[in-house]
Amino acid sequence: MTRIEIGEDVVVRRGGQEIPLPKSRKARALIAYLLFENAPASRERLCELFWTRAADPRGGLRWALTRIRRALGPDEGWLKADRLTVRFEVPGEAVSISAKGERLLALVAGREQDDLAIWLADLRRRMGDGEPCCDEVLPGRVAPPEKPHQVVRYTRAQDGTRIAYATMGEGLPLVKAANWLGHLEVELDVPVWAGLYRELAGRYCLYRYDERGSGLSDWEVDEISFAAFVSDLESVADALGLERFPLLGISQGGAVSIEYAARHPERVSALVLIGAYPAGWRFADPHLRARREAEMKLVELGWGDNSPAYRQIFSQTFLPDASPELIDSFNRFQRQTTSPANAARFLDSFGDIDVRHRLEEVRAPALILHSRGDQRINYKVGGDLAAALPNARFETLPSDNHIPLAGEPAFGRMMEAIDEFLRETG
């Protein structure tokens, strides 16, 4: 038997033992509503009632239900009308809701059901209206389609730049910081990224966005810098309205994630960093600095040419184990992500990244994953990063690619490690 009391707070007891509930007051109010309405209710109705002003109402619902399931358990029957007897206690009045058969019998100190509906409406108003997150009310993972459906929206950065962001999948939210060579729509058809994003969308509610100067975001921008990248992540996170979430950072997106986590420790529950580095190429040895300076000039002169020769430099160092066909597709994709001038500006800005002084300020647990044969960022950089973060674990992956590709053993191990880590920290 489970009893739920709603007063100044909500208390759930099972067998006399209190069960920790989500801190969200809205999640608690949602428990009351679902029981009264003999759920499952439609997701559209729940979004309409609880998240009318949120930027991503379905994301808000998703996260609230995920937290409720985690607390009550998928088999506890909190969505089953024939399993629960619940008691809500409100200052000055008591509400008993008994579950029996296929419908709920509501008693409010002798009042009619309409009075209970009024009380619940007032409860929703008192709970507020801005907190995000599930598309499906019932537990259980549904296998993702070959190409996951995504919804693209826009928000404005602090300087007015339009930033495109996308939502796909369901379950625990996972926010991915943007990294270079991205395009929200095109990348879902490019093997380099499609395998990773489809897998993540099958496990989580995945939020991605395009960096300023690339993809579906504004290309004509005054500033392309590390400070702007962090500001853009802040704008997207605020638009999503997520209260707390794990953050995924790949390559230079790792440094952006670290800076965000240091600035907003109350919002980041965990960090997953893949092929990441804390300091840019201007802080590296003279040989690497010379190579990156040469790459910038080559990119500026040849990025937009029909010949892929210039872009091949990046393809071969990002994906040394890839097939010729995959390399060709990645070459074509690069040209679609940004302009030649912006590509050079990106490379220039990456050289100035430096979050080493911020590492000790990061409080979120971190998982550092790095390919052992990474030709862009040596795996020892990942090891040093893990050693400098206060609460980090480090794992190398058996791959030469900057990001392991779907189908290779390292990819499977990478996904397992992410799942294990987020289950522990979620």
N, C-alpha and C positions, 0 to 999 in steps of 0.2 A: 504494500500500500504506500502510495506517495502522497504527501500533503504539501500543498503550496500555500504560503501565506503572503499576502501583499499588504504591507503597511508603509512605514517609511522606506522599507526595503522589501525584497522578496526572499523568502526562506523556503528551501526545498529539503524535506527530510525523507529518507528512505530507511525503514527499519529503525527509526529513532536517531539515525545519524544524519547530520546536515550535509548536503551536497553543495559544493561551491558552484555558484552560478556565474554567468558572464557579468561583468561590471555594468554593462550597458543596461540602462533603465528601459530602453526601447525593446530590447530582447525580452525582458521580463514582461512588459506589457503585451508583447506578441504571444507569449505563452498563454496569457489570459484570453486573448482574442481567439486563438486557434482552438482552445478547449470549448469556449462558448459557441463558436460557429460550427462545431462538429467538422473540423478540418479533415482532409486538405481543402483549403480555399484556393482560388485561382491566384497565381502570382500577380496578375494585373490588379486584382482587388486589394491585395496586401500592399502593393506598392502605392496604390492610390490612397490608402488609409494612413500609412505610416511614413512614406518617403516622398511626399508630393513636391518638396523643394530641393531634393538631393539631385546632384548632377548625374548620378548613376543609380536610380532607384532599385533596379533589379540587382545590381551589385550589393547595395545595402541590405536588401532582403536576403541575398545569398549568404552574406557573412553572418547576419543575425541567426539564421537557421543553422548554420554550421556550428556556431558557438552553443546554441541550445542543444543540438544533437550530442555534441561533445560532452556536455554536462549531464544530460539525462540518459544518454545511451540510446543507440538505434533501436533496441528491442524493448525499451521501457514502456512503449505504448503511448507516448505523449500525443501522438496523432490518432490514436485508436480510441473510439468512443466507448468501447466495451471493456477497457482495461483500467481506467483511472477514476478515483474519487478524489476531488480536490476541494480545498477550503481556502478561500481568499479572505483575509481579515484586513479591513480598512478602518482607520480611526472613526469610531462612532457607529459602525455598521458591520455586519458580517454577511458574506455571500457564500453559499454552498452550491457547488455544481457537482451533481452526481452523474456518472457515466453509466448508461444501462442500454444494452442492445445497440441499435443503430442511431439513437438520438440522445441529446443531452436534456436532462430535466433540471431547470434552473429555479432556484428558490432564493429570494432575497428578502428574508425576514417577512414573508407573507406578500411580497410585492409581485407584480406581474413581470413577464419576461421583457416587456417594453421598457420597464424601469431599469432592468439590468443592462439593456442595450444603451440606455442613456448614461448609466454609470461607466460602462466601458468606453463610451465615446469621450467622456470627461477624462478618464484615465489616459487615453491616447493623447489628449491635448496637454495633459500635465507632463507627459513623457517627452515632449519636444518633437522635432521633425527633421533633423538634419543628418542622421547617421546612416552610412551606407550598408549594404551588401547582399539570394540564391534563386536561381531560376526554377529549380525543382523543389517542391515541398517534401516529397517523400525521400527517405535516405536511399543511398545506393548510387554507384557510379554508372553512367551510361557511356558506352564506348564512343569516342569522338568520330565524326564523319571523316572521310578522306581529307577533305579541306574544311576545317572548322568554320562555322559561321562567326563573323565578327561584326561588331557595331562600331563605327568610327564617329568620333565627335571631335569638337575643337574647343580649346580654351585659349586664353590670352596670357602671355608671359608678362612680367612686370613692365617691360619696355614696349608692350603692345604687339609683339610678335605672335602670330597665330601658330599654335602647336597642336598637331593632330594626335589623338590618342585612341586606342582601340581596346575593346573588351571581348574576350571569347572564353568559352569553357565555363565550368561551374565548380563550386566548392570553396576551399580555403583560398583567399585572395593571395596573389603573388604579383607584385609590381616589378617590372623590369625597367631599369634605367636605360636610356637610349645609348647606343654606341654607333660608331661610324659604319657606313655601308648598310643602311637600313631603309626600308620602304614598306610601310604597313601592309599595302596590298600586294605589291610585286613579290616580296620575300616569301609569301606563302606558296609560291610556285617555284622557288629556287631551292634545290636540294640542300644547300649549305645551311639554310635557316629553317626550311619547312619541316624537316624531321623533328627538330628541337621544339618548335612552337606547337606542332600538332601533338606531340607527346605531353608537353606541359599543359595544354588546353584540355587534354583528356584526364588530367589529375587535379587541376586547380582552375580557379577563375583568374585567367592571365590578363594583366593590363600591360600594354606596350604603348610607346609613343615614338614619333619621329623627331630626331634632333632638329633644332632650328637649322635652316640652310639645306635641308635634305628631305627626301620622301614627300609626304603630303603636307608637311609643315612649310612655312614661308621660306623661300630660297633667298629673296632679296632682303638681307638683314644687315644692320650696321655692325653688330657685334657677334663674333664667333669666338668664344673664350670659355675657359673652364668655369669662371664665375657665372657666365650666362647658362652653361649646361646645368649647373646646380640650381640656379633660379628656375629653369624650365621644369626640372623635376619637382621642385616645390609647388609650382603652379599646377602641374598635373595631379599631384597627390591631393592638393586642396580641392581641385575640381571633382575628383573621385569621391571625396568626403569620407575616405576610410579612416577609422579611428586608430587602428594599429595593424601593421601588416609586415610580412617578410619582404625583403628587397633583394632582387637579383641584379648583379652587375657583371657584365662581360667586357673584357679588355679595358678600354679607358672608362667604360661605364662602372667599373669597380671603384675607381677613385671618386667618381661622382657619388656613388652609393655611400662610400665611407664618409665623405664630407656631409652628406645629408644626415647620416646616422649620428654623427657627432653634433650636428646642430639640433636634431629633433629626436633625442633618445626616447622620448615618451611614445613616439609613433612607430619606431622600427623594432619589430619583435625578433628578427633574425636577418643575417646577411649571408647570401650565397654568392661567392665571387669566383668567376671562371676566367682563367688566363689574365688575371688582373695585375695591376702594378700601382704602387703609390707615388712614383715620381716619373716624369716624362723623360724623353730622350736627351734633352739638354743637360740632364744630370747624370748621364751615362758616360762610358769611356769615350775617348776621342774617336776611335774607329767607328763606333755606332753613331756618334754625332755626325760624322762626315757622310755616312751612308744615308741618314735621314735628310740631311741638307740636299744631297743629290736627288733623292726621291722626290722632294718637294718641287724641285725645278723640272724634273721629268713629268710629274703630274700636271703642273701648270701648263706645260707646252703640249702635252700629248693626250691628256685625259679624254678630250672630246673627239679625237680622231677615229675614223672608222676602223683603223688597225688596232687590235687589242694589245699590241706589243708593250705599250707603257703600263697598261693595267695588269699585264701578265706578271710584273714584278710582285705585285701584292698577292695575286692568286697563288703563285708558287710558294711564297713564304707563309701565307695563311694555310694553304692546303697542299703540302708536299706529297701527301699520300693519295690525293684525289685522282680520279680517272680523267683522261683528256676531255671527255664529254662534259663532266662536271666543271672542269676548269673553264671550258668555253662558256657554259651557262653563267658562271660567276663573273667572267669578263664582261658579258653583256649586261648583267645585273648592275655592276658597278657604275656603268655609264648612266643608268636610269636613276640612281640614287641622288646624284647631285651634279652641280656644274664643275667644270675644270677649275675655275677660280676658287670656288668654295672648297673643293677637294684639297687644294694647296693650303687654304686657310685653316682647314681642320688639322692637317698635319703640323702646321706651324703651332697651333694652339696646344696640341698634345705634348709638344716639347716643354711647355711651361707648367704642366701639372705637377703639383707637389703637395701631398697630404700627409707626409711623414710626421709632421708635428701634431696631427690630429688623431693619430692611431690610438694613443693611450686614452683618449677621451671617448672612444667607442665602447658602449656598454652592451650592445646586442651581441649574442653569440654568433660566431661566424664560421662558415664552412668554406675553405679555400681549396679549389680544384684546379689542377694545372697539368697539361700534357707534358710528359717527360721529354719529348723531342720538339717542343714548341720552338719554331724558328723566329717568331716575332718577339716573344717575351720569354726569356730563359726560365725554366721551372724553378731555379734557385731564387728568383725574385718572389715567386709565390711562397716559397718556404720562409724567406725573410719577412714577408708580409704577415704570415701566420704567427711567426715568433714575436712580432711587434704588437699585434693586437692582443688585448687583455684576455679574451675568451674565444680562442679560435682553434680549429682543428684543420689539419692539412692532409691532403691526399693527392698523390700523383696518379695520372691516368696513362695507360699504355698506348699512346698515340703520338704521332709527329705533327698532327694538325693543331692549329691554334685553338680551334673548337672541335672536339670529336664529332664525326659525322654519324648520322643514323645508319645502323647496319654494322659498324665496327664494334668490337668488344668493349672498347673504352666508352662508347656512348651508353651502352647498357649499364655499365658500372657507374657512370656519371649520374644517370637517372635514379638508380638505386640509392646512391649516396644522398642525393637531394631529398628523395622521399623519406629516407630514414631520419635525416637531420630535421626536416620540417615537422615530422611527426613528434619528435622529441621536444622541439622548441615551440610548436603551435599550441 
